[in-house]
Amino acid sequence: MELRYNSLLKEQAKIVAEAERAIDKKEQIEMKYVASMKKDTSKQKTPATSNQLKTSIKLIKENQNKIMKSLQDTEKMLSRKENDLENMAQNIEESLN
């Protein structure tokens, strides 16, 4: 019983570490997005033609889509890790009772 308890605690610690890494990754993605938006707006000139404007809009939308997908993937992973953590906590409680 004690061995099972110790293994559950180790597994819980691993899940907590993975969840923390997922949170850090999410924060890095958000910071990257904010930094890229600041950099893009400060460096870019106003497009001279409508074609340049359309190209700019297309590039910005593509960048936004990539960032949103990455953010959604990270949120899904974080959600799974939180569920794993809750399951581990329940298993630990059950093993103690």
C-alpha positions, 0 to 999 in steps of 0.5 A, spaced: 500 500 500 505 504 501 509 503 495 502 504 491 502 511 495 509 513 493 508 511 486 502 515 486 505 521 489 511 521 484 506 520 478 503 526 481 509 530 481 510 529 474 504 531 472 504 538 476 511 539 473 508 538 466 502 542 467 507 548 470 511 547 463 504 548 459 503 554 463 509 557 462 509 555 454 502 559 454 505 565 457 511 565 452 506 564 446 502 570 449 508 574 450 511 572 443 504 575 440 505 581 444 512 582 442 511 581 435 505 585 435 509 591 438 515 590 433 510 589 427 506 596 428 513 600 430 517 597 424 511 597 418 510 603 414 503 604 411 502 600 405 502 604 399 497 600 395 491 596 396 495 590 394 500 591 399 495 592 404 491 586 402 498 582 403 499 585 410 492 583 412 493 576 409 500 575 413 497 578 419 491 573 419 495 567 418 500 569 424 494 570 428 491 563 426 498 560 428 498 563 434 491 562 436 492 554 434 498 554 438 494 557 444 488 552 443 493 546 443 497 549 449 490 550 453 488 543 451 494 540 454 493 544 460 486 542 461 488 534 460 494 535 465 489 538 470 484 532 469 490 528 470 492 531 477 485 531 479 485 523 478 491 522 481 489 526 487 483 522 488 487 515 487 491 518 493 485 519 497 482 512 495 489 509 497 489 512 504 482 510 505 
